[in-house]
Protein backbone atom coordinates (compact mmCIF):
# COMPACT_ATOMS: atom_id res chain seq x y z
CA UNK A 1 0.00 0.00 0.00
CA UNK A 2 1.38 3.42 -0.88
CA UNK A 3 2.06 5.95 1.86
CA UNK A 4 -0.80 8.14 0.65
CA UNK A 5 -3.34 5.34 0.58
CA UNK A 6 -2.13 4.17 3.97
CA UNK A 7 -2.40 7.75 5.30
CA UNK A 8 -5.90 8.19 4.00
CA UNK A 9 -6.90 4.90 5.60
CA UNK A 10 -5.26 5.93 8.88
CA UNK A 11 -7.00 9.29 8.76
CA UNK A 12 -10.39 7.69 8.18
CA UNK A 13 -9.69 5.17 10.93
CA UNK A 14 -8.75 7.94 13.38
CA UNK A 15 -11.83 9.94 12.51
CA UNK A 16 -14.16 6.95 12.57
CA UNK A 17 -12.87 5.82 15.94
CA UNK A 18 -13.22 9.37 17.30
CA UNK A 19 -9.72 9.03 18.68
CA UNK A 20 -9.73 11.25 21.83
CA UNK A 21 -6.16 12.40 21.33
CA UNK A 22 -6.89 13.40 17.75
CA UNK A 23 -10.06 15.21 18.76
CA UNK A 24 -8.15 17.13 21.44
CA UNK A 25 -5.49 18.19 18.95
CA UNK A 26 -8.02 19.20 16.29
CA UNK A 27 -10.16 21.01 18.88
CA UNK A 28 -7.15 22.90 20.20
CA UNK A 29 -6.04 23.83 16.70
CA UNK A 30 -9.49 25.15 15.88
CA UNK A 31 -9.70 26.98 19.21
CA UNK A 32 -6.32 28.69 18.90
CA UNK A 33 -6.73 29.64 15.25
CA UNK A 34 -10.36 30.74 15.55
CA UNK A 35 -9.53 32.95 18.55
CA UNK A 36 -6.49 34.40 16.80
CA UNK A 37 -8.46 34.92 13.62
CA UNK A 38 -11.33 36.63 15.48
CA UNK A 39 -8.95 39.02 17.25
CA UNK A 40 -6.86 39.79 14.19
CA UNK A 41 -9.86 40.20 11.91
CA UNK A 42 -11.67 42.49 14.35
CA UNK A 43 -8.71 44.84 14.27
CA UNK A 44 -7.67 44.11 10.69
CA UNK A 45 -11.11 44.84 9.24
CA UNK A 46 -11.28 48.24 10.93
CA UNK A 47 -7.69 49.14 10.05
CA UNK A 48 -7.92 47.80 6.49
CA UNK A 49 -11.24 49.51 5.81
CA UNK A 50 -9.87 52.81 7.00
CA UNK A 51 -6.68 52.39 4.96
CA UNK A 52 -8.78 51.56 1.92
CA UNK A 53 -10.61 54.88 2.07
CA UNK A 54 -8.33 57.37 3.86
CA UNK A 55 -5.75 59.39 1.95
CA UNK A 56 -2.91 60.87 3.98
CA UNK A 57 0.75 61.72 3.68
CA UNK A 58 2.86 58.60 4.11
CA UNK A 59 0.05 56.21 3.11
CA UNK A 60 2.21 54.56 0.46
CA UNK A 61 4.93 53.93 3.04
CA UNK A 62 2.37 52.40 5.42
CA UNK A 63 1.09 50.13 2.65
CA UNK A 64 4.63 49.05 1.75
CA UNK A 65 5.31 48.11 5.38
CA UNK A 66 1.96 46.31 5.55
CA UNK A 67 2.66 44.33 2.40
CA UNK A 68 6.13 43.47 3.69
CA UNK A 69 4.59 42.14 6.90
CA UNK A 70 2.60 39.68 4.80
CA UNK A 71 5.83 37.84 4.16
CA UNK A 72 7.08 37.71 7.74
CA UNK A 73 8.02 34.10 8.57
CA UNK A 74 5.93 32.61 11.33
CA UNK A 75 9.06 31.62 13.28
CA UNK A 76 10.07 35.28 13.45
CA UNK A 77 6.66 36.19 14.87
CA UNK A 78 7.01 33.27 17.29
CA UNK A 79 10.43 34.50 18.35
CA UNK A 80 9.19 38.06 18.94
CA UNK A 81 6.25 36.82 21.01
CA UNK A 82 8.58 34.45 22.87
CA UNK A 83 10.87 37.38 23.77
CA UNK A 84 7.86 39.47 24.85
CA UNK A 85 6.41 36.71 27.04
CA UNK A 86 9.61 35.15 28.37
CA UNK A 87 10.20 35.65 32.08
CA UNK A 88 12.68 38.47 31.44
CA UNK A 89 10.46 40.04 28.70
CA UNK A 90 8.13 43.02 29.14
CA UNK A 91 5.03 40.80 29.29
CA UNK A 92 6.66 37.98 31.26
CA UNK A 93 4.48 38.61 34.33
CA UNK A 94 1.44 37.44 32.40
CA UNK A 95 2.74 33.87 32.54
CA UNK A 96 1.33 33.09 29.10
CA UNK A 97 4.36 31.36 27.60
CA UNK A 98 3.80 27.69 26.65
CA UNK A 99 0.09 28.18 27.11
CA UNK A 100 -3.01 28.78 24.99
CA UNK A 101 -2.93 32.64 25.18
CA UNK A 102 0.66 32.76 23.89
CA UNK A 103 -0.31 30.71 20.83
CA UNK A 104 -3.36 32.92 20.23
CA UNK A 105 -1.26 36.07 20.53
CA UNK A 106 1.41 34.76 18.15
CA UNK A 107 -1.12 33.71 15.52
CA UNK A 108 -3.03 36.98 15.92
CA UNK A 109 0.12 38.96 15.14
CA UNK A 110 0.85 36.67 12.22
CA UNK A 111 -2.65 37.03 10.76
CA UNK A 112 -3.19 40.75 11.43
CA UNK A 113 -1.26 41.94 8.34
CA UNK A 114 -3.14 39.40 6.18
CA UNK A 115 -6.56 40.57 7.41
CA UNK A 116 -5.57 44.22 7.15
CA UNK A 117 -3.97 44.04 3.70
CA UNK A 118 -6.74 41.98 2.11
CA UNK A 119 -9.48 44.13 3.65
CA UNK A 120 -7.66 47.22 2.44
CA UNK A 121 -7.60 45.80 -1.09
CA UNK A 122 -11.31 44.94 -1.11
CA UNK A 123 -12.37 48.28 0.36
CA UNK A 124 -10.02 50.30 -1.83
CA UNK A 125 -11.47 48.66 -4.95
CA UNK A 126 -14.98 49.39 -3.68
CA UNK A 127 -14.02 52.97 -2.85
CA UNK A 128 -12.59 53.46 -6.34
CA UNK A 129 -15.83 52.17 -7.80
CA UNK A 130 -18.40 53.74 -5.48
CA UNK A 131 -16.63 56.18 -3.17
CA UNK A 132 -17.49 59.17 -5.32
CA UNK A 133 -21.21 58.44 -5.11
CA UNK A 134 -21.04 57.96 -1.36
CA UNK A 135 -19.18 61.26 -1.07
CA UNK A 136 -21.88 62.82 -3.19
CA UNK A 137 -24.45 61.58 -0.66
CA UNK A 138 -22.45 63.19 2.13
CA UNK A 139 -20.47 60.30 3.61
CA UNK A 140 -17.06 61.22 5.05
CA UNK A 141 -14.04 58.92 5.32
CA UNK A 142 -15.18 57.06 8.45
CA UNK A 143 -18.72 56.50 7.22
CA UNK A 144 -17.50 55.39 3.80
CA UNK A 145 -15.23 52.82 5.48
CA UNK A 146 -18.14 51.51 7.50
CA UNK A 147 -20.65 51.48 4.66
CA UNK A 148 -18.28 49.83 2.21
CA UNK A 149 -17.22 47.23 4.79
CA UNK A 150 -20.84 46.39 5.41
CA UNK A 151 -21.60 46.35 1.69
CA UNK A 152 -18.65 44.09 0.93
CA UNK A 153 -19.38 41.77 3.82
CA UNK A 154 -19.57 38.65 1.66
CA UNK A 155 -16.31 39.46 -0.12
CA UNK A 156 -14.76 40.02 3.30
CA UNK A 157 -15.76 36.51 4.35
CA UNK A 158 -13.01 35.40 1.98
CA UNK A 159 -10.58 37.57 3.93
CA UNK A 160 -11.74 35.83 7.09
CA UNK A 161 -11.16 32.49 5.43
CA UNK A 162 -7.71 33.40 4.15
CA UNK A 163 -6.77 34.67 7.61
CA UNK A 164 -7.99 31.48 9.24
CA UNK A 165 -6.13 29.42 6.66
CA UNK A 166 -2.91 31.29 7.40
CA UNK A 167 -3.39 30.79 11.16
CA UNK A 168 -4.32 27.12 11.23
CA UNK A 169 -1.63 26.08 8.75
CA UNK A 170 1.34 27.80 10.40
CA UNK A 171 3.70 25.79 12.57
CA UNK A 172 6.67 27.99 13.50
CA UNK A 173 4.99 30.45 15.85
CA UNK A 174 2.93 27.96 17.86
CA UNK A 175 5.89 25.60 18.07
CA UNK A 176 8.08 28.32 19.65
CA UNK A 177 5.56 29.90 22.03
CA UNK A 178 3.47 26.79 22.70
CA UNK A 179 6.26 24.26 22.97
CA UNK A 180 4.21 21.39 21.45
CA UNK A 181 3.41 19.96 24.89
CA UNK A 182 1.46 16.73 24.62
CA UNK A 183 -2.14 17.15 25.72
CA UNK A 184 -1.64 20.84 26.43
CA UNK A 185 -0.30 22.94 23.55
CA UNK A 186 -0.03 20.37 20.77
CA UNK A 187 -1.93 21.39 17.66
CA UNK A 188 -2.31 19.70 14.27
CA UNK A 189 0.70 21.35 12.63
CA UNK A 190 3.09 20.78 15.54
CA UNK A 191 1.85 17.20 15.78
CA UNK A 192 2.58 16.71 12.07
CA UNK A 193 6.09 18.11 12.55
CA UNK A 194 6.66 15.78 15.50
CA UNK A 195 5.30 12.64 13.81
CA UNK A 196 7.40 13.38 10.71
CA UNK A 197 10.56 13.68 12.81
CA UNK A 198 9.66 10.41 14.52
CA UNK A 199 9.25 8.78 11.14
CA UNK A 200 5.54 8.04 11.51
CA UNK A 201 4.71 9.42 8.07
CA UNK A 202 1.25 7.82 7.70
CA UNK A 203 0.07 9.46 10.93
CA UNK A 204 1.65 12.78 9.94
CA UNK A 205 -0.03 12.65 6.56
CA UNK A 206 -3.31 11.59 8.13
CA UNK A 207 -3.19 14.66 10.35
CA UNK A 208 -2.41 16.74 7.25
CA UNK A 209 -5.46 15.32 5.50
CA UNK A 210 -7.63 16.14 8.50
CA UNK A 211 -6.26 19.69 8.48
CA UNK A 212 -7.13 20.00 4.80
CA UNK A 213 -10.57 18.57 5.47
CA UNK A 214 -11.28 21.12 8.21
CA UNK A 215 -10.25 24.03 5.94
CA UNK A 216 -12.21 22.55 3.02
CA UNK A 217 -15.38 22.30 5.09
CA UNK A 218 -15.09 25.88 6.28
CA UNK A 219 -14.37 27.14 2.75
CA UNK A 220 -17.31 25.26 1.34
CA UNK A 221 -19.59 26.61 4.06
CA UNK A 222 -18.57 30.19 3.41
CA UNK A 223 -18.82 29.80 -0.37
CA UNK A 224 -22.35 28.43 0.00
CA UNK A 225 -23.31 31.27 2.33
CA UNK A 226 -21.95 33.85 -0.16
CA UNK A 227 -23.74 32.33 -3.11
CA UNK A 228 -27.01 32.08 -1.25
CA UNK A 229 -26.91 35.71 -0.04
CA UNK A 230 -25.84 37.02 -3.44
CA UNK A 231 -28.71 35.17 -5.05
CA UNK A 232 -31.15 36.69 -2.55
CA UNK A 233 -29.72 40.22 -2.48
CA UNK A 234 -28.46 40.53 -6.03
CA UNK A 235 -24.88 40.39 -7.17
CA UNK A 236 -24.88 43.94 -8.48
CA UNK A 237 -21.73 45.98 -8.40
CA UNK A 238 -20.05 44.31 -5.45
CA UNK A 239 -16.33 43.74 -5.45
CA UNK A 240 -15.38 40.14 -5.07
CA UNK A 241 -12.17 38.65 -3.91
CA UNK A 242 -11.53 35.02 -4.59
CA UNK A 243 -9.09 32.75 -2.88
CA UNK A 244 -7.57 32.10 -6.31
CA UNK A 245 -6.84 35.81 -6.59
CA UNK A 246 -4.93 35.69 -3.35
CA UNK A 247 -2.75 32.82 -4.40
CA UNK B 1 -24.00 82.91 0.66
CA UNK B 2 -21.51 81.75 -1.88
CA UNK B 3 -18.37 79.76 -1.40
CA UNK B 4 -15.24 80.07 -3.42
CA UNK B 5 -13.34 76.95 -4.23
CA UNK B 6 -9.86 78.13 -5.05
CA UNK B 7 -7.36 76.24 -7.12
CA UNK B 8 -5.78 73.49 -5.07
CA UNK B 9 -3.09 74.78 -2.77
CA UNK B 10 -3.87 78.48 -3.18
CA UNK B 11 -6.07 80.92 -1.35
CA UNK B 12 -9.05 82.64 -2.89
CA UNK B 13 -8.18 86.16 -3.84
CA UNK B 14 -10.04 89.17 -2.45
CA UNK B 15 -11.20 89.88 -5.97
CA UNK B 16 -12.77 86.42 -6.08
CA UNK B 17 -14.58 86.95 -2.80
CA UNK B 18 -16.03 90.25 -3.99
CA UNK B 19 -17.17 88.53 -7.15
CA UNK B 20 -18.96 85.92 -5.06
CA UNK B 21 -21.19 88.56 -3.50
CA UNK B 22 -22.06 89.88 -6.90
CA UNK B 23 -22.84 86.36 -8.02
CA UNK B 24 -25.85 85.84 -5.75
CA UNK B 25 -28.09 85.46 -8.81
CA UNK B 26 -26.09 82.42 -9.88
CA UNK B 27 -25.99 78.88 -8.61
CA UNK B 28 -22.54 78.37 -10.12
CA UNK B 29 -20.04 80.75 -11.60
CA UNK B 30 -16.78 79.54 -13.12
CA UNK B 31 -14.00 81.95 -13.88
CA UNK B 32 -11.22 80.56 -16.11
CA UNK B 33 -11.56 77.30 -14.21
CA UNK B 34 -9.43 74.34 -15.14
CA UNK B 35 -8.75 70.84 -13.92
CA UNK B 36 -5.59 68.91 -14.63
CA UNK B 37 -4.71 65.36 -13.73
CA UNK B 38 -0.93 65.46 -13.87
CA UNK B 39 -0.08 66.66 -17.35
CA UNK B 40 -3.55 65.93 -18.74
CA UNK B 41 -5.92 68.89 -18.89
CA UNK B 42 -9.48 67.66 -18.39
CA UNK B 43 -10.95 71.17 -18.32
CA UNK B 44 -9.36 74.40 -19.55
CA UNK B 45 -10.30 78.04 -19.09
CA UNK B 46 -13.98 77.41 -18.46
CA UNK B 47 -15.91 80.61 -17.81
CA UNK B 48 -19.66 80.37 -17.40
CA UNK B 49 -22.48 81.05 -14.99
CA UNK B 50 -25.62 79.03 -14.31
CA UNK B 51 -28.68 80.80 -12.95
CA UNK B 52 -31.36 79.25 -10.70
CA UNK B 53 -34.03 77.39 -12.69
CA UNK B 54 -31.91 76.82 -15.79
CA UNK B 55 -31.89 73.39 -17.41
CA UNK B 56 -28.44 73.09 -18.89
CA UNK B 57 -27.31 70.23 -21.11
CA UNK B 58 -23.63 69.43 -21.46
CA UNK B 59 -22.84 67.76 -24.76
CA UNK B 60 -19.64 66.58 -26.36
CA UNK B 61 -17.76 63.47 -27.35
CA UNK B 62 -16.59 60.86 -24.84
CA UNK B 63 -13.71 62.23 -22.79
CA UNK B 64 -14.50 65.83 -23.70
CA UNK B 65 -14.83 66.90 -20.05
CA UNK B 66 -18.61 66.80 -19.45
CA UNK B 67 -18.42 64.48 -16.45
CA UNK B 68 -15.40 66.36 -15.08
CA UNK B 69 -17.36 69.62 -15.25
CA UNK B 70 -20.31 68.01 -13.42
CA UNK B 71 -17.99 66.66 -10.73
CA UNK B 72 -16.37 70.05 -10.39
CA UNK B 73 -19.76 71.75 -9.92
CA UNK B 74 -20.76 69.10 -7.37
CA UNK B 75 -17.58 69.56 -5.34
CA UNK B 76 -16.21 66.09 -6.03
CA UNK B 77 -13.25 67.73 -7.78
CA UNK B 78 -11.50 70.98 -6.99
CA UNK B 79 -10.32 73.41 -9.68
CA UNK B 80 -6.58 73.34 -10.26
CA UNK B 81 -6.81 76.71 -11.99
CA UNK B 82 -9.24 79.61 -11.95
CA UNK B 83 -12.18 79.89 -9.61
CA UNK B 84 -15.50 78.25 -8.89
CA UNK B 85 -18.16 80.15 -7.00
CA UNK B 86 -21.03 78.12 -5.59
CA UNK B 87 -24.25 79.28 -3.99
CA UNK B 88 -23.93 77.34 -0.75
CA UNK B 89 -27.58 77.88 0.11
CA UNK B 90 -28.54 75.71 -2.85
CA UNK B 91 -28.80 72.04 -1.87
CA UNK B 92 -27.26 69.73 -4.44
CA UNK B 93 -27.74 66.12 -5.48
CA UNK B 94 -26.12 64.18 -8.27
CA UNK B 95 -27.33 61.25 -10.33
CA UNK B 96 -24.74 58.97 -11.89
CA UNK B 97 -24.93 56.84 -15.01
CA UNK B 98 -24.70 53.67 -12.94
CA UNK B 99 -26.14 54.51 -9.54
CA UNK B 100 -24.51 52.78 -6.61
CA UNK B 101 -26.79 50.79 -4.42
CA UNK B 102 -25.87 49.31 -1.10
CA UNK B 103 -26.67 45.66 -0.58
CA UNK B 104 -29.97 46.38 1.13
CA UNK B 105 -33.56 47.26 0.24
CA UNK B 106 -34.50 50.09 -2.12
CA UNK B 107 -36.17 51.87 0.78
CA UNK B 108 -33.06 51.66 2.97
CA UNK B 109 -30.95 52.97 0.10
CA UNK B 110 -33.11 56.07 -0.19
CA UNK B 111 -33.35 56.46 3.59
CA UNK B 112 -29.57 56.26 3.91
CA UNK B 113 -29.11 59.34 1.72
CA UNK B 114 -31.45 61.28 4.00
CA UNK B 115 -29.79 59.93 7.13
CA UNK B 116 -26.37 60.99 5.82
CA UNK B 117 -27.74 64.53 5.51
CA UNK B 118 -28.93 64.52 9.12
CA UNK B 119 -32.51 63.18 9.01
CA UNK B 120 -33.26 60.79 11.91
CA UNK B 121 -33.49 57.18 10.66
CA UNK B 122 -37.19 56.70 11.47
CA UNK B 123 -38.16 59.88 9.59
CA UNK B 124 -35.79 58.98 6.77
CA UNK B 125 -37.57 55.63 6.31
CA UNK B 126 -40.95 57.38 6.06
CA UNK B 127 -39.68 60.00 3.60
CA UNK B 128 -37.97 57.27 1.56
CA UNK B 129 -41.29 55.53 1.01
CA UNK B 130 -42.88 58.79 -0.16
CA UNK B 131 -39.98 59.32 -2.58
CA UNK B 132 -40.29 55.78 -3.94
CA UNK B 133 -44.02 56.27 -4.40
CA UNK B 134 -43.28 59.37 -6.44
CA UNK B 135 -41.18 57.37 -8.92
CA UNK B 136 -43.61 54.45 -8.98
CA UNK B 137 -41.49 52.07 -6.95
CA UNK B 138 -43.52 51.80 -3.75
CA UNK B 139 -44.18 48.15 -4.56
CA UNK B 140 -40.45 47.45 -4.75
CA UNK B 141 -39.54 49.33 -1.54
CA UNK B 142 -38.65 46.17 0.36
CA UNK B 143 -36.88 44.52 -2.58
CA UNK B 144 -33.07 44.30 -2.48
CA UNK B 145 -31.95 47.28 -4.56
CA UNK B 146 -29.50 45.26 -6.64
CA UNK B 147 -32.24 42.98 -7.89
CA UNK B 148 -34.08 45.92 -9.50
CA UNK B 149 -33.86 46.33 -13.28
CA UNK B 150 -31.61 49.03 -14.77
CA UNK B 151 -34.52 51.41 -15.28
CA UNK B 152 -35.86 50.76 -11.79
CA UNK B 153 -32.40 51.35 -10.31
CA UNK B 154 -32.17 54.71 -12.05
CA UNK B 155 -35.68 55.60 -10.85
CA UNK B 156 -34.64 54.60 -7.34
CA UNK B 157 -31.61 56.87 -7.67
CA UNK B 158 -33.96 59.68 -8.78
CA UNK B 159 -36.11 58.98 -5.72
CA UNK B 160 -32.97 59.20 -3.60
CA UNK B 161 -32.10 62.54 -5.18
CA UNK B 162 -35.70 63.79 -4.99
CA UNK B 163 -35.95 62.87 -1.29
CA UNK B 164 -33.08 65.26 -0.58
CA UNK B 165 -35.19 68.08 -2.09
CA UNK B 166 -32.22 69.55 -3.92
CA UNK B 167 -32.23 72.98 -5.51
CA UNK B 168 -29.64 71.76 -7.99
CA UNK B 169 -29.69 68.34 -9.60
CA UNK B 170 -26.65 67.24 -11.58
CA UNK B 171 -27.09 64.24 -13.85
CA UNK B 172 -24.28 62.34 -15.56
CA UNK B 173 -25.76 60.60 -18.60
CA UNK B 174 -28.68 59.31 -16.54
CA UNK B 175 -30.30 57.32 -19.33
CA UNK B 176 -27.23 56.20 -21.27
CA UNK B 177 -27.38 52.55 -20.22
CA UNK B 178 -31.17 52.11 -20.31
CA UNK B 179 -33.48 50.53 -22.86
CA UNK B 180 -35.83 52.90 -24.77
CA UNK B 181 -38.80 52.24 -22.48
CA UNK B 182 -36.85 52.84 -19.27
CA UNK B 183 -35.19 55.84 -20.94
CA UNK B 184 -38.61 57.44 -21.53
CA UNK B 185 -39.73 56.76 -17.95
CA UNK B 186 -36.61 58.26 -16.41
CA UNK B 187 -36.66 61.23 -18.78
CA UNK B 188 -40.28 61.89 -17.85
CA UNK B 189 -39.35 61.89 -14.16
CA UNK B 190 -36.45 64.26 -14.79
CA UNK B 191 -38.80 66.60 -16.65
CA UNK B 192 -41.24 66.50 -13.70
CA UNK B 193 -38.36 67.08 -11.34
CA UNK B 194 -37.26 70.19 -13.23
CA UNK B 195 -40.71 71.77 -12.83
CA UNK B 196 -40.19 71.68 -9.05
CA UNK B 197 -43.88 71.82 -8.12
CA UNK B 198 -44.71 73.65 -4.90
CA UNK B 199 -41.17 74.80 -4.32
CA UNK B 200 -40.09 78.28 -3.31
CA UNK B 201 -36.90 78.07 -5.37
CA UNK B 202 -36.76 76.93 -8.96
CA UNK B 203 -34.85 73.69 -9.52
CA UNK B 204 -31.66 73.95 -11.53
CA UNK B 205 -30.73 70.97 -13.68
CA UNK B 206 -27.35 70.36 -15.27
CA UNK B 207 -27.08 67.14 -17.22
CA UNK B 208 -24.57 65.48 -19.51
CA UNK B 209 -26.06 63.61 -22.45
CA UNK B 210 -25.26 62.12 -25.83
CA UNK B 211 -28.90 61.97 -26.71
CA UNK B 212 -29.62 65.14 -28.68
CA UNK B 213 -33.34 64.39 -28.78
CA UNK B 214 -33.33 64.34 -25.01
CA UNK B 215 -31.32 67.57 -24.94
CA UNK B 216 -33.91 69.18 -27.21
CA UNK B 217 -36.78 67.97 -25.02
CA UNK B 218 -35.34 68.86 -21.62
CA UNK B 219 -32.77 71.64 -21.87
CA UNK B 220 -33.18 75.39 -21.99
CA UNK B 221 -29.49 75.90 -22.72
CA UNK B 222 -26.78 73.75 -24.28
CA UNK B 223 -23.05 73.84 -23.63
CA UNK B 224 -20.81 72.03 -26.10
CA UNK B 225 -17.43 70.93 -24.74
CA UNK B 226 -14.49 69.66 -26.76
CA UNK B 227 -11.15 68.63 -25.28
CA UNK B 228 -11.99 70.33 -22.01
CA UNK B 229 -12.91 73.68 -23.54
CA UNK B 230 -16.37 75.20 -23.89
CA UNK B 231 -16.81 75.71 -27.64
CA UNK B 232 -20.45 76.78 -27.67
CA UNK B 233 -22.88 77.97 -25.01
CA UNK B 234 -26.27 78.74 -26.49
CA UNK B 235 -30.00 78.68 -25.74
CA UNK B 236 -31.39 75.37 -26.93
CA UNK B 237 -33.20 76.86 -29.93
CA UNK B 238 -30.04 78.54 -31.21
CA UNK B 239 -27.96 75.44 -30.59
CA UNK B 240 -30.17 73.42 -32.91
CA UNK B 241 -30.19 76.20 -35.51
CA UNK B 242 -27.56 74.85 -37.90
CA UNK B 243 -26.61 78.26 -39.29
CA UNK B 244 -26.23 79.86 -35.88
CA UNK B 245 -24.24 76.93 -34.46
CA UNK B 246 -21.99 76.81 -37.54
CA UNK B 247 -21.21 80.49 -37.01
CA UNK B 248 -20.47 80.09 -33.28
CA UNK B 249 -18.57 76.80 -33.40
CA UNK B 250 -17.96 74.76 -36.55
CA UNK B 251 -16.75 71.91 -34.31
CA UNK B 252 -20.04 71.85 -32.40
CA UNK B 253 -21.94 71.97 -35.69
CA UNK B 254 -20.00 68.97 -36.98
CA UNK B 255 -20.63 67.09 -33.74
CA UNK B 256 -24.38 67.71 -33.91
CA UNK B 257 -24.47 66.73 -37.56
CA UNK B 258 -22.58 63.53 -36.78
CA UNK B 259 -24.88 62.65 -33.91
CA UNK B 260 -28.01 63.32 -35.91
CA UNK B 261 -26.92 61.23 -38.92
Interface residues (C-beta under 8 A of the other chain):
Chain A: X129 X130 X132 X133 X134 X135 X136 X137 X138 X139 X143 X147 X150 X151 X153 X232 X233 X234 X235 X236 X237 X238
Chain B: X71 X74 X76 X93 X94 X96 X98 X99 X100 X101 X102 X103 X104 X112 X113 X116 X117 X144 X145 X146 X147 X148 X160
